[in-house]
Amino acid sequence: MDITQIVVVLGIILVSMMLHELMHGFVALKLGDDTAKLLGRLSFNPLKHVDPFLTVMLPLLIVITNSLTGSAMPIFGGAKPVPINPANIRNEWGMALIAIAGPLINLLLAFVSYGILAMSGLNSSSLMAGILTTSVMVNLGFFAFNILPIPPLDGSRVLYALAPDFVRKAMDAIERYGAVFVFALVLIFNDVLFQYMVTLIGAIVGLFAMIFGVAM
């Protein structure tokens, strides 16, 4: 197992998920809710956003499993959600906009990392190329995972805005279990999740390659 790879992956996860949660908080603030600001969560200190399981244990488990088995499971996870009070949100679609802001910043980070890698001409074996490649794949992994319309993931908030009341009640009940439900999801639907993420990430990387004219 490459310790350097683990350090790089953890560093990218901390920065990426910090920005992910900050985007949730900043959009909420723009829409009228200052809860995250008042509680000190609009912070660039990544440690304020760490969830022990979603931010550290789950991604590390994937890295270790990939290393030991030779598999290529995309790295994914989450962070401690920024506190939001829906009663303060002025926009009818506010909760959906707040939710989608997080995954979109991960998609943007992946795009920028790919662009720097493509235009820099870095040797593919260099440390910087490895960091940029890891940034692309980790951020796309977080994007693909978090847009799933399953509580407590961000994609569920978009579905929540469209769903009838009885569906919302079911989603609220599921969301109470948070990380436990996500862990069960990963264990039970591992193969389906793998195929979904590999397919979506591959399609996005292919789109990036078309835009920049360089394959990663």
C-alpha positions in Angstrom: 0.0 0.0 0.0 1.4 3.4 -1.0 1.4 5.8 2.0 1.9 8.8 -0.3 -1.3 7.9 -2.1 -3.3 7.7 1.1 -1.9 11.1 2.2 -2.8 12.6 -1.1 -6.3 11.1 -1.2 -7.0 12.3 2.4 -5.7 15.8 1.7 -7.9 16.1 -1.5 -10.9 14.7 0.4 -10.5 17.3 3.2 -10.2 20.2 0.8 -12.9 19.0 -1.6 -15.5 18.3 1.2 -14.7 21.6 3.0 -15.5 23.4 -0.2 -18.5 21.2 -0.8 -20.0 22.0 2.6 -19.0 25.7 2.4 -21.0 25.9 -0.9 -24.1 24.6 0.9 -23.6 27.2 3.7 -22.9 30.1 1.4 -25.9 29.4 -0.9 -28.1 29.0 2.3 -26.8 32.4 3.5 -27.6 34.0 0.1 -31.1 32.6 0.4 -31.8 34.0 3.9 -30.5 31.4 6.3 -27.5 32.4 8.5 -27.6 29.3 10.7 -24.3 27.9 9.5 -22.6 31.3 9.8 -23.8 31.8 13.4 -22.6 28.3 14.4 -19.1 28.9 12.9 -19.5 26.4 10.0 -18.7 28.9 7.2 -15.1 28.1 8.0 -12.1 27.2 5.7 -10.9 24.9 8.5 -11.5 21.4 7.0 -11.6 19.8 10.4 -14.9 21.6 11.2 -16.5 19.6 8.3 -15.1 16.1 9.0 -17.5 13.2 9.6 -15.4 10.3 11.0 -17.1 7.7 8.9 -18.1 9.5 5.6 -15.0 11.7 5.3 -12.3 9.4 6.7 -13.2 5.8 7.2 -15.3 5.1 4.1 -12.8 6.7 1.6 -9.9 5.0 3.3 -11.7 1.6 3.3 -12.1 2.0 -0.5 -8.4 2.9 -1.0 -7.2 0.0 1.1 -9.7 -2.4 -0.6 -8.6 -1.3 -4.0 -4.9 -1.7 -3.0 -5.4 -5.2 -1.6 -7.7 -6.6 -4.3 -6.6 -4.7 -7.3 -10.2 -3.4 -7.9 -11.0 0.1 -9.2 -13.9 1.2 -7.0 -14.3 5.0 -7.3 -13.5 6.9 -4.1 -16.5 8.6 -2.5 -17.9 9.8 0.8 -19.3 12.8 2.5 -18.9 15.3 5.3 -20.7 16.6 8.4 -23.6 18.5 6.9 -23.7 22.3 7.5 -26.8 23.2 9.7 -29.6 24.7 7.7 -33.0 26.0 8.9 -35.5 25.5 6.1 -37.9 28.0 7.8 -35.4 30.8 6.9 -35.2 29.9 3.2 -37.0 32.5 1.1 -36.9 30.7 -2.2 -39.4 27.9 -2.9 -36.6 25.8 -4.5 -34.1 26.9 -1.9 -33.4 23.6 -0.3 -32.8 22.0 -3.7 -30.5 24.8 -4.8 -28.5 24.5 -1.5 -28.2 20.7 -1.9 -27.1 20.7 -5.5 -24.4 23.5 -4.8 -22.2 20.9 -3.0 -21.9 18.3 -5.8 -21.6 21.0 -8.4 -18.5 22.4 -6.7 -17.0 18.9 -6.8 -17.8 18.7 -10.5 -16.1 22.1 -11.0 -13.0 21.1 -9.0 -12.7 17.9 -11.2 -13.0 20.0 -14.4 -10.4 22.5 -13.2 -8.0 19.8 -12.1 -8.4 18.0 -15.5 -7.8 21.3 -17.4 -4.6 22.0 -15.5 -3.4 18.5 -16.1 -4.3 18.6 -19.7 -2.7 22.0 -20.4 0.4 21.7 -18.2 2.1 18.9 -20.1 3.2 17.3 -16.8 4.8 13.9 -16.9 2.2 11.4 -16.0 4.5 9.8 -13.4 5.2 13.0 -11.6 3.7 13.7 -8.1 1.8 16.8 -9.3 0.2 14.8 -12.2 -0.8 12.1 -9.6 -2.3 14.8 -7.3 -4.3 16.3 -10.2 -5.5 12.9 -11.5 -6.5 11.9 -7.9 -8.4 15.3 -7.6 -10.3 14.6 -10.8 -11.3 11.1 -9.7 -12.1 11.9 -6.1 -14.2 14.9 -6.9 -16.1 13.0 -9.6 -16.6 10.2 -7.1 -18.1 12.6 -4.6 -20.2 14.2 -7.3 -21.6 10.9 -8.5 -22.3 9.6 -5.0 -23.8 12.7 -3.6 -26.3 13.3 -6.5 -28.0 10.0 -5.7 -31.6 10.8 -4.8 -31.4 8.8 -1.5 -31.5 10.4 2.0 -29.3 11.8 3.4 -27.4 12.5 0.2 -27.7 15.8 -1.6 -29.6 14.4 -4.6 -32.5 13.5 -2.3 -33.1 17.3 -1.6 -33.8 17.9 -5.2 -36.3 14.9 -5.2 -37.7 16.2 -1.9 -38.6 19.5 -3.5 -40.7 17.6 -6.1 -42.1 14.8 -4.0 -45.6 14.6 -2.5 -46.0 14.7 1.3 -46.1 10.9 1.9 -42.8 10.5 0.0 -41.3 13.4 2.0 -42.3 11.7 5.3 -40.6 8.5 4.2 -37.5 10.4 3.3 -37.5 12.2 6.6 -37.7 8.8 8.4 -34.8 7.4 6.4 -32.6 10.5 6.9 -32.7 10.1 10.7 -30.3 7.2 10.4 -27.8 9.2 8.3 -24.5 7.5 7.9 -25.8 4.1 9.1 -28.2 4.1 6.1 -25.4 5.1 3.7 -23.2 2.3 5.1 -26.0 -0.2 4.6 -26.5 1.1 1.0 -22.8 0.6 0.2 -22.7 -2.9 1.6 -26.0 -4.2 0.0 -25.8 -2.5 -3.4 -22.0 -2.6 -3.8 -22.1 -4.0 -7.3 -24.9 -1.8 -8.6 -23.2 1.3 -7.0 -19.9 0.3 -8.6 -21.4 0.0 -12.1 -23.3 3.3 -11.8 -20.3 5.3 -10.6 -17.9 3.8 -13.1 -20.3 4.5 -15.9 -21.1 8.1 -14.9 -17.5 9.0 -14.1 -16.3 7.5 -17.3 -18.8 9.5 -19.3 -17.7 12.8 -17.6 -14.0 12.1 -18.1 -14.8 11.4 -21.7 -16.6 14.8 -21.9 -13.6 16.5 -20.3 -11.3 14.8 -22.8 -13.4 16.2 -25.7 -13.4 19.7 -24.3 -9.6 19.8 -23.7 -8.6 17.5 -26.6 -6.4 15.4 -24.2 -7.2 12.0 -22.7 -6.2 11.6 -19.1 
